[in-house]
Amino acid sequence: MRTSIRERIRKLGQHDFVAAAIEEQADLSAFRERPTPLVLAGVTAICLSFLLGWPAVTALGFLAVKFHNPWIAALGGPLTYGLSHLVFLLGMYLSGALYSMIFLRWLTRVTMERLLAWADQGRGALTKPE
């Protein structure tokens, strides 16, 4: 039996993590406190990892084309992307799991509230208005 996307969203909304985030109105109030230097270093590393990721890989691709040397992109791309991933993981480690979980709960609540509102909107939409 096939289930619709709306039914899957409703079922996902019943998951313990999602239901708790919505019920407790998860917010970002913990970010109002002054961050420690370690958390700032972690957030800085995360931001740096975004600059090392696809933009650097793209730049290596352009350099490979410009210099007619595909090895620049073939070797440099994966190495640069791998380095960006390590920097991102370092940033996540430094900033701590607590802030990541706070952000994830808030993002889950906001996303699922919108998706559930959309899914519930379709319940009576099976008949055409005359």
N, CA and C of each residue as an Amber inpcrd file, in Angstrom:
protein
   390
   0.8440000  -1.1860000   0.0000000   0.0000000   0.0000000   0.0000000
   0.8810000   1.2380000   0.0000000   0.5820000   2.1680000  -0.8920000
   1.3560000   3.4060000  -0.9860000   0.8120000   4.4510000  -0.0500000
   1.7240000   5.1450000   0.6040000   1.3080000   6.2460000   1.4600000
   1.7160000   7.5550000   0.8050000   0.9270000   8.5640000   1.0300000
   1.2260000   9.8600000   0.4390000   2.2750000  10.5920000   1.2670000
   2.8080000  11.6170000   0.6900000   3.8080000  12.4320000   1.3910000
   3.1960000  13.0560000   2.6330000   1.9610000  13.5010000   2.5270000
   1.2860000  14.1180000   3.6730000   1.1360000  13.1260000   4.8290000
   0.8240000  11.8760000   4.5060000   0.6930000  10.8590000   5.5570000
   2.0370000  10.5700000   6.2070000   3.0950000  10.5450000   5.4070000
   4.4350000  10.3180000   5.9520000   4.8610000  11.4590000   6.8680000
   4.5140000  12.6850000   6.4910000   4.8410000  13.8380000   7.3270000
   4.0970000  13.7500000   8.6510000   2.8120000  13.3810000   8.6060000
   2.0420000  13.2290000   9.8530000   2.6420000  12.1500000  10.7450000
   3.0720000  11.0430000  10.1360000   3.6860000   9.9580000  10.9120000
   5.0140000  10.4250000  11.5200000   5.7950000  11.1600000  10.7680000
   7.0580000  11.7070000  11.2770000   6.8090000  12.6710000  12.4270000
   5.6960000  13.3970000  12.3630000   5.3390000  14.3300000  13.4250000
   5.0190000  13.6460000  14.7440000   4.7590000  12.3490000  14.6980000
   4.4680000  11.5940000  15.9180000   5.7240000  11.0270000  16.5630000
   6.8680000  11.1670000  15.9140000   8.1380000  10.6830000  16.4600000
   8.4300000  11.4150000  17.7670000   9.0030000  10.7130000  18.7380000
   9.2370000  11.2830000  20.0740000  10.0370000  12.5850000  20.0340000
  11.1270000  12.6040000  19.2480000  11.9820000  13.7980000  19.1860000
  11.2170000  14.9850000  18.6240000  10.4670000  14.7430000  17.5540000
   9.6990000  15.8180000  16.8990000   8.5880000  16.3050000  17.8170000
   7.8460000  15.3720000  18.4020000   6.7320000  15.7500000  19.2710000
   7.2190000  16.5270000  20.4900000   8.3420000  16.1040000  21.0670000
   8.8830000  16.8200000  22.2370000   9.3550000  18.2150000  21.8590000
   9.9920000  18.3570000  20.7020000  10.4630000  19.6760000  20.2640000
   9.2940000  20.6290000  20.0520000   8.2030000  20.1320000  19.4860000
   7.0300000  20.9750000  19.2460000   6.3290000  21.2870000  20.5610000
   6.1450000  20.2710000  21.3910000   5.4290000  20.4610000  22.6570000
   6.1680000  21.4250000  23.5900000   7.4780000  21.3110000  23.6360000
   8.2760000  22.1580000  24.5300000   8.6250000  23.5070000  23.8950000
   8.1590000  23.7410000  22.6650000   8.4430000  24.9850000  21.9380000
   9.9390000  25.2980000  21.9600000  10.7270000  24.3450000  21.4610000
  12.1870000  24.4800000  21.4300000  12.5590000  25.7940000  20.7510000
  13.4310000  26.5510000  21.3920000  13.8470000  27.8400000  20.8470000
  15.3620000  27.9920000  20.9590000  15.8380000  29.1440000  20.5560000
  17.2770000  29.4150000  20.5580000  17.6890000  30.3230000  21.7040000
  16.9360000  30.3380000  22.7930000  17.2330000  31.2440000  23.8980000
  18.5900000  30.9640000  24.5370000  19.0930000  29.7510000  24.4290000
  20.4070000  29.4310000  25.0000000  21.5240000  30.1930000  24.2950000
  21.2770000  30.6480000  23.0800000  22.2960000  31.3860000  22.3420000
  22.3940000  32.8410000  22.7850000  21.5010000  33.2770000  23.6580000
  21.5630000  34.6530000  24.1570000  22.6660000  34.8220000  25.1900000
  23.0740000  33.7060000  25.8190000  24.1600000  33.7740000  26.7890000
  25.4700000  34.0410000  26.0670000  26.4000000  34.6610000  26.7770000
  27.6980000  34.9660000  26.1760000  28.4660000  33.6610000  25.9340000
  28.8980000  33.4260000  24.6880000  29.6010000  32.1800000  24.3880000
  31.0240000  32.1850000  24.9480000  31.4980000  31.0060000  25.2640000
  32.8650000  30.8680000  25.7540000  33.8340000  30.9720000  24.5760000
  35.0950000  31.2480000  24.8340000  36.0770000  31.2960000  23.7410000
  36.1620000  29.9770000  22.9630000  35.9560000  28.8630000  23.6590000
  35.9950000  27.5700000  22.9900000  34.8470000  27.4390000  21.9890000
  33.6660000  27.9080000  22.3770000  32.5130000  27.8630000  21.4730000
  32.7530000  28.7880000  20.2800000  33.3100000  29.9620000  20.5300000
  33.6190000  30.8870000  19.4300000  34.6330000  30.2790000  18.4700000
  35.6350000  29.5940000  19.0130000  36.6240000  28.9320000  18.1580000
  35.9490000  27.8450000  17.3140000  35.0140000  27.1290000  17.9130000
  34.2940000  26.0960000  17.1780000  33.4470000  26.6620000  16.0590000
  32.7290000  27.7340000  16.3400000  31.8930000  28.3600000  15.3070000
  32.7720000  28.9320000  14.1950000  33.9070000  29.5070000  14.5560000
  34.8470000  30.0200000  13.5560000  35.3540000  28.8910000  12.6700000
  35.6770000  27.7460000  13.2730000  36.1430000  26.5930000  12.4880000
  35.0500000  26.0990000  11.5460000  33.8100000  26.0950000  12.0100000
  32.7020000  25.6620000  11.1540000  32.5610000  26.6060000   9.9630000
  32.6200000  27.9060000  10.2150000  32.5270000  28.8830000   9.1200000
  33.6920000  28.7240000   8.1480000  34.8930000  28.4890000   8.6690000
  36.0660000  28.2860000   7.8260000  35.9040000  27.0310000   6.9740000
  35.2750000  26.0170000   7.5300000  35.0980000  24.7790000   6.7670000
  34.2070000  25.0000000   5.5490000  33.2380000  25.9190000   5.6620000
  32.3870000  26.2190000   4.5150000  33.1900000  26.8790000   3.4000000
  34.1660000  27.7060000   3.7790000  35.0180000  28.3470000   2.7690000
  35.9900000  27.3500000   2.1430000  36.3690000  26.3350000   2.9070000
  37.2860000  25.3300000   2.3820000  36.5700000  24.2680000   1.5580000
  35.2820000  24.1960000   1.6760000  34.5200000  23.1400000   1.0070000
  34.3700000  23.3780000  -0.4800000  33.1320000  23.4850000  -0.9250000
  32.8510000  23.5820000  -2.3510000  33.4460000  24.8030000  -3.0350000
  33.5170000  25.9850000  -2.3930000  34.1670000  27.0980000  -3.1010000
  35.6240000  26.8020000  -3.4630000  36.3610000  26.1790000  -2.5470000
  37.7550000  25.8460000  -2.8430000  37.8410000  24.7570000  -3.9020000
  36.9640000  23.7800000  -3.8490000  36.9530000  22.7180000  -4.8590000
  36.6230000  23.3180000  -6.2310000  35.6800000  24.2500000  -6.2680000
  35.3330000  24.9250000  -7.5160000  36.5180000  25.7200000  -8.0610000
  37.2060000  26.4300000  -7.1680000  38.3930000  27.1930000  -7.5860000
  39.4600000  26.2640000  -8.1450000  39.6470000  25.1190000  -7.5340000
  40.6160000  24.1540000  -8.0590000  40.1940000  23.6490000  -9.4330000
  38.9040000  23.4840000  -9.6420000  38.4010000  23.0850000 -10.9550000
  38.7090000  24.1250000 -12.0180000  38.4880000  25.3930000 -11.6680000
  38.8210000  26.4610000 -12.6160000  40.3180000  26.5120000 -12.8990000
  41.1340000  26.3370000 -11.8610000  42.5910000  26.3240000 -12.0630000
  43.0170000  25.1500000 -12.9360000  42.3770000  24.0040000 -12.7530000
  42.6990000  22.8420000 -13.5710000  42.3990000  23.1150000 -15.0460000
  41.2950000  23.7920000 -15.3020000  40.9440000  24.1270000 -16.6840000
  41.9050000  25.1750000 -17.2300000  42.1880000  26.1850000 -16.4260000
  43.0620000  27.2800000 -16.8850000  44.4630000  26.7870000 -17.2180000
  45.0070000  25.9260000 -16.3710000  46.3710000  25.4400000 -16.5800000
  46.4240000  24.1260000 -17.3660000  45.2720000  23.6560000 -17.8420000
  45.1830000  22.4180000 -18.6210000  45.8330000  21.2550000 -17.8740000
  45.5800000  21.1880000 -16.5840000  46.1440000  20.1270000 -15.7580000
  45.0270000  19.5390000 -14.8980000  44.4080000  18.4440000 -15.3310000
  43.2820000  17.8750000 -14.5900000  43.6770000  17.3310000 -13.2170000
  44.9640000  17.0890000 -13.0060000  45.4010000  16.5510000 -11.7140000
  45.1870000  17.5480000 -10.5780000  45.1480000  18.8330000 -10.8970000
  44.8790000  19.8440000  -9.8650000  43.5210000  19.5800000  -9.2330000
  42.5320000  19.3190000 -10.0550000  41.1870000  19.0490000  -9.5400000
  41.0490000  17.6080000  -9.0570000  41.6930000  16.6870000  -9.7620000
  41.5470000  15.2640000  -9.4200000  42.1390000  14.9510000  -8.0470000
  43.2490000  15.5610000  -7.7090000  43.8650000  15.3240000  -6.4020000
  43.5040000  16.4020000  -5.3910000  43.5330000  17.6470000  -5.8330000
  43.2790000  18.7590000  -4.9160000  41.8430000  18.8420000  -4.4450000
  40.8850000  18.4940000  -5.2920000  39.4730000  18.5660000  -4.9220000
  39.1240000  17.6780000  -3.7370000  39.3740000  16.3750000  -3.8460000
  39.0620000  15.5010000  -2.7130000  39.8690000  15.8300000  -1.4510000
  41.1390000  16.2020000  -1.6360000  41.9520000  16.5520000  -0.4620000
  41.4130000  17.8010000   0.2300000  41.0620000  18.8110000  -0.5530000
  40.5220000  20.0470000   0.0150000  39.1820000  19.8000000   0.6790000
  38.3340000  19.0040000   0.0250000  37.0280000  18.7080000   0.6000000
  37.1690000  17.8810000   1.8740000  38.0880000  16.9350000   1.8840000
  38.3490000  16.1460000   3.0860000  38.8500000  17.0110000   4.2240000
  39.7390000  17.9470000   3.9060000  40.2370000  18.8730000   4.9220000
  39.1010000  19.7260000   5.4750000  38.2170000  20.1870000   4.6050000
  37.0970000  21.0120000   5.0790000  36.1980000  20.2000000   5.9990000
  36.0540000  18.9240000   5.7150000  35.2270000  18.0650000   6.5610000
  35.8720000  17.8980000   7.9400000  37.1760000  17.7320000   7.9680000
  37.8850000  17.6160000   9.2510000  37.7840000  18.9090000  10.0580000
  37.8930000  20.0460000   9.3810000  37.7630000  21.3350000  10.0660000
  36.3480000  21.4990000  10.6100000  35.3480000  21.0730000   9.8480000
  33.9590000  21.1260000  10.3120000  33.7690000  20.2560000  11.5590000
  34.3000000  19.0390000  11.5310000  34.1850000  18.1530000  12.6910000
  34.8920000  18.7350000  13.9070000  36.0450000  19.3640000  13.6980000
  36.7440000  20.0340000  14.7960000  35.8720000  21.1450000  15.3700000
  35.2430000  21.9200000  14.4940000  34.3580000  22.9930000  14.9460000
  33.1780000  22.4670000  15.7320000  32.5980000  21.3670000  15.2750000
  31.4830000  20.7600000  16.0060000  31.9420000  20.2570000  17.3740000
  33.1350000  19.6930000  17.4240000  33.6720000  19.2010000  18.6880000
  33.9160000  20.3620000  19.6530000  34.5100000  21.4470000  19.1420000
  34.8190000  22.5890000  20.0020000  33.5680000  23.3150000  20.4800000
  32.5930000  23.4690000  19.5840000  31.3920000  24.2090000  19.9790000
  30.4770000  23.3640000  20.8490000  30.6730000  22.0750000  20.8200000
  29.9630000  21.2110000  21.7470000  28.6550000  20.6820000  21.2040000
  28.3040000  19.5200000  21.6970000  27.0730000  18.8630000  21.2680000
  25.8440000  19.5840000  21.8120000  25.9910000  20.2620000  22.9340000
  24.8420000  20.9420000  23.5370000  24.2490000  21.9700000  22.5820000
  25.0940000  22.8400000  22.0290000  24.5960000  23.8700000  21.1220000
  24.0700000  23.2560000  19.8270000  24.7070000  22.1860000  19.3760000
  24.2220000  21.5090000  18.1740000  22.8280000  20.9400000  18.4090000
  22.6070000  20.3420000  19.5740000  21.2960000  19.7500000  19.8810000
  20.2290000  20.8380000  20.0430000  20.5850000  21.9550000  20.6680000
  19.6390000  23.0630000  20.8140000  19.2040000  23.5550000  19.4380000
  20.1840000  23.7330000  18.5480000  19.8740000  24.1990000  17.2110000
  19.0570000  23.1660000  16.4450000  19.4100000  21.8800000  16.5640000
  18.6900000  20.8210000  15.8670000  17.2450000  20.7200000  16.3390000
  17.0070000  20.8490000  17.6460000  15.6320000  20.8000000  18.1630000
  14.8150000  21.9750000  17.6430000  15.4010000  23.1720000  17.6280000
  14.7040000  24.3500000  17.1210000  14.3850000  24.1750000  15.6340000
  15.3710000  23.7280000  14.8570000  15.1700000  23.5470000  13.4250000
  14.1040000  22.4830000  13.1540000  14.1050000  21.4220000  13.9460000
  13.0890000  20.3790000  13.8120000  11.7030000  20.9420000  14.0920000
  11.5770000  21.7080000  15.1660000  10.2710000  22.2830000  15.5180000
   9.7540000  23.1890000  14.4180000  10.5850000  24.1080000  13.9650000
  10.1560000  25.0790000  12.9500000   9.7800000  24.3660000  11.6490000
  10.6240000  23.4430000  11.2240000  10.3700000  22.7290000   9.9700000
   9.1080000  21.8760000  10.0560000   8.9900000  21.1100000  11.1290000
   7.8500000  20.1980000  11.2440000   6.5400000  20.9460000  11.4670000
   6.5600000  22.0650000  12.1650000   5.3250000  22.8520000  12.3030000
   4.8230000  23.2900000  10.9380000   5.7320000  23.7280000  10.0900000
   5.3240000  24.1560000   8.7480000   4.8650000  22.9790000   7.8970000
   5.6080000  21.8740000   7.9630000   5.2210000  20.7020000   7.1750000
   3.9020000  20.1100000   7.6510000   3.6950000  20.0550000   8.9580000
   2.4320000  19.5160000   9.4810000   1.2570000  20.4150000   9.1220000
   1.4690000  21.7310000   9.1340000   0.4040000  22.6460000   8.7220000
   0.0550000  22.4030000   7.2540000   1.0740000  22.1770000   6.4240000
   0.8430000  21.8820000   5.0140000   0.1350000  20.5380000   4.8570000
   0.5730000  19.5320000   5.6060000  -0.0270000  18.1910000   5.5050000
  -1.4800000  18.2070000   5.9690000  -1.7750000  18.9340000   7.0370000
  -3.1490000  18.9970000   7.5400000  -4.0440000  19.8190000   6.6310000
  -3.4660000  20.7380000   5.8920000  -4.2270000  21.5630000   4.9600000
  -4.8370000  20.6960000   3.8620000  -4.1800000  19.6100000   3.5110000
  -4.6460000  18.7610000   2.4210000  -5.7080000  17.7570000   2.8110000
  -6.0720000  17.6770000   4.0890000  -7.0460000  16.6600000   4.5160000
  -8.4010000  16.8590000   3.8530000  -8.8740000  18.0680000   3.7720000
 -10.1960000  18.3170000   3.1900000 -10.1160000  18.7320000   1.7490000
  -8.9670000  18.6380000   1.1400000  -8.7910000  19.1250000  -0.2200000
  -9.1060000  18.0790000  -1.2820000  -9.7310000  16.9630000  -0.9110000
 -10.0100000  15.9320000  -1.8790000 -11.2210000  16.2550000  -2.7480000
 -12.1190000  17.0630000  -2.2430000 -13.2950000  17.4240000  -3.0440000
 -13.0970000  18.8270000  -3.6000000 -13.6010000  19.0070000  -4.8120000
 -13.4800000  20.3200000  -5.4440000 -14.5980000  21.2300000  -4.9640000
 -14.2670000  22.5060000  -4.6880000 -15.3330000  23.4570000  -4.3430000
 -16.1340000  23.7800000  -5.5950000 -17.4340000  23.9720000  -5.4390000
 -18.3000000  24.2490000  -6.6000000 -18.4600000  25.7090000  -6.8460000
